[in-house]
Amino acid sequence: MRIMRWLVVLGLVAAGGLYLMARPKPLAAAAVANLTGDAVHGEQVFWAAGCASCHMAAEAKGEAQLVLSGGQRFPSDFGTFIAPNISQDPQHGIGNWSMLDLANAITRGVSPKGEHYYPALPYASYAKMEMQDVADLYAFLKTLPADPTPSQPHELGFPFSIRDSIGVWKLMFLSKDWALPGNLTPTAARGRYIAEALAHCGECHTPRNRLGGMDTTRWLGGAPNPSGEGRIPNITPAKLGWTAADIVQYLTTGFTPEYDSVGGHMAHVVDNMARLPESDRLAVAEYILAVPNVE
């Protein structure tokens, strides 16, 4: 009986320790205290990070893409996530957020109320963002319109509806380590930053384990489409079979070397990439050609 009591005590201590370790971990205020945002550069960060692709209304075109009213639905193995309103509306959007609030949300997955966000917001990638880019993004978001559309709750079943469990997920999978480590050329290093941190290419093109963590041993090796329709392709060099010029052309025009045209959600990615300087698209191309092959 004494052994059983000690086992119970040890179990409670371990559970308590795990709870403390898994609590939301926001940034210190000093992380952004001395930063001033540049809205002009922030617009490039906005497009590179694909903010409008997820948070605009479904099928929005032109200037309507800058009305970040949310509502798009993203199915997954864990339920359906619905993109929230991140417009400048102070009640239904993020108009009252500080720069620190934005930094916590996109690099730590922590809300202004101190709750975990689900990793459908790709903070597992954005965690690598430079704080100056966060500040610039914040400055650009402040120039966008407000929209009063209320955000809709995610459609998740038990146990995925328990937000506290996300803290354990973060302990396992939230990291600032590069998927392609080591020293790269300056151009490829820039491409790594765009592809891994801002454009979060791995979130779609990398297979995941049963807990939803990216399998970085098969980085960019292709994955099932969360919608259940087909697969997202392997874009490692041997499988892709494209030159750097081919990749730049695709990210600029949406046409493959075989004259197929981009479709699905990737059309948004190409639209975003085409807004960046050509040097950034070339950097992404050089990075992709440096990624290890996945068969």
N, C-alpha and C positions, 0 to 999 in steps of 0.2 A: 504493500500500500504506500509506503514511504517513497519508493521508486516512482510509482504512478503520480504521486503528488509533485515530485520534482520534475517529471516529464511534462506535466500540465503547466507548471510554473515556467519551465524553459520554453514551452510552446507559446505561452502568452508573451513572454519577453521577446521572443523572436518575431511574433506577429506585431508587437508594438514597435520594435525596431524597424521592421519592414514598412509599417505605416508611416513612421517619421521619415524614412528615406524616400518614400514615394509621394510625399506631400509636394504641392506645386512649389517650384523654386524660381521666383521672379528675379530679375536683374536688380542690382543695386542702382539707386538713382544716379550715382556717379557715372554709370555706363554711357549716359547721353547728356550729362549735365553741361558739358562745354561744346556741344555740337550745334551748328547752325545749318539748316537744310537749304539745299539749292534745288528749287522746283524744276529748273530746266534739265538738270541731270536726273532729277527724280522721275521725270517722265520716261527716260530711257530705262531706269530701274523698273518702273511700273510695267512697261511692255515686256522687258526681259523676264520678269517674274510671273507674267501671265495673269495678273490680277483681274483684268477685265474678262478673260476667257471663262473664268468660273463665276464671277460675281455680277456680271451684267445679266439682264433678263435674257431668257432663251431666245435665240434667233435675232438678237439686237444687231443692228448694222450702223455703220458710220458713227456719228457723234453719240448715238444712243448707247454705244459700247462704254461710254464714260459715265453712264448713269448706273451706279453699282448697287442696284436694288435687290440683287440676289434672286433666289427662287429656282435656279437650275438644280436638277436632281442627279445624284451620282450613286448608282447602285454599287454594292459591294457584297462580299461574303458575310458581312456583319450587319447588313441592313442598308437602307438608303439614306445617304447624307444630302441635305438640302443647303445650298450655299446661302449664307446670311446676307442681309443688307449691310454693306460697308460704305454706304454713301455718307455725305456730311450731315445727314439728318441727326439732330441731337438726341432724339428719342428712339428712333428705330434703327439708326445707323451708328456711325462712330464719330459723329461731329463733336462730341464732348471728350474724346480721347486725347490724352497727352502723347507726346513723342515716346515717353517711357511705356505707356500702355501699348502702343503699336509694336515697339521693340519686344516687349514681353510676349505679345500674341504670336508674332511671326518667328521669333527665334527661340522661345521657350515653351510655346503652347500654353500660356497662362493668360486668363482673362483679367480685365480690370477688377473683377470681384475676387480674384485669387483662386479661380477654379481651372481645372484642366480643360483644354480644348482637345477634341478628337484629332488624330493625325490625318484626317481627310484634309485639314489645313496642313500643307506639306512643310511643317516646321522642322521635320527631320532633315530636310534639305536646307531650308532657310536658316537653320541654326548656324550655318557657315557664313552667313552674310556679314559684311563689314558694317559696323555701326554707322559710319558716315553714309552708306547707301540707305540704311534705314531712315536716317534723318532726312535725306534728300527725298525719299519716297513719301515720307510724312508731309513734307512741304508741298509736293505735287498733289497728294490726295486732298489737301486743304483747298486747292483751286477747283475741285470738281463739284458738281451740283449735289444738292440734297434731294432725297426722295423719301416719302413717308411710308413706303410699303413695309409692313411688319415682316420680320424674319419668321420663317416657319420652323417648327421643331423637327429634328431628325427623326426618322422612322426606324428605330432600333429596338430589337427585342432583348429580353434578359439573357445573359448577364451583361451584354454590351452596352446597355443603357446606364450602367453604373459608371459614372465618370471617375470615381476614385481609382478604379482599376487601371486607368490610363497612366497613373504614376508608376506602376510596376512596368508597364510597356515602355515608358520613357527610360527607366533604369536599364532596360535590356537593349534598347535600340536607338536612343537619342544620343548622337555623338557628333563632334565637330571634326572627326577624322575624315580625310579625303578617301573616296573609294579608289582613286588612282593615286597612291602616295608617291613620294619621292620628288626629286628635282626635275622640273620640266623646263623647256625653253620658255622665255617670257610670253611668247604667243600662245603656246599650249597651256601655260599656267593661267592665262586670262581665259582661255576656253574652258578650262576645268572649273574656274569660278563661275562662269556663266552657266555651264551645263549642269554642274553638281549643286550649286547653291541657288542661283536665281531661277533658271529655267526648269530646275528640278526634273531633268530628263529621266533619272533613275526611278522616279515614283511610278512611271508607267512602263518603262522598258526593262525593268529589272524584276525577276520573279520574287515572290514573297513566301515566307514560311507560313505555318498554320496560324501564327499569332499576328500576321500582317506585317512583320518586319522584313525589310529588303534583304535578300540574299546577296550580299556584296561579293561573294565568291563567283557569282554569275552576273556581274555588273553589265547592264545593258544587253543581256542575253535573251531578251524577249520574255513575254509573260501572257497569261490568259487575259483577255479583255474583261474587266469587271462587269460589263454589261451582259456577258455571256455570249457575245457575238464575235467569234473568231479570236485571233491572237494579236497582240501588239508585237511588232517584229523585233527580231534580234538585229541590233545595229552595230555590233562589233565588226571590225574591219573585214575579216575574211568572209563573213556572212553577207555583209552589206555590199562589198565588192565595188565601192565607189572611190574615185579620187577626191582630193580636197576640192578641186574645182567643181566636181559633181555635187558635193555636199553644199558648197556655197550657192550654187545655182538652185538647188532644191529649196534651201532656206530663204532664197530671194524670190523665187517665182512659183514654187510649189510643183514644179515639173521634175520628174525623175529622168535619169539618162535614157530610159526607155520610152519617155514621153507619156508616162502615166501621170495623172494629176493627183495631188494630195486630197484626202477626204477625211471625214469624221472630225474628231477633236484636234487632230494634227493640223487641220487647216487653220485653226486659231494660232497654233504655235508658229506656223510659217508666217502668218500675218504679223505676229509679234516680232519675230526675228527680222522680217523685212524692214521693220522700222528702225533697227539698230544700224550703226555704222558697218560698212562692209568688212572692216577690220575685225569686228566682233564675230561676224559669221565665219570669217577665215580662221579665227582663233578656235571657234567651236569645231570646225573641220579638222584642224591640226590635233586637237584634243581627242576627238573620236578615233582618229587613225592611230593614236597612241594607246588606246584601251586594249587590254589583252583579249584575244579571241575567245569566244564561247561557242562551242559546237552544239 
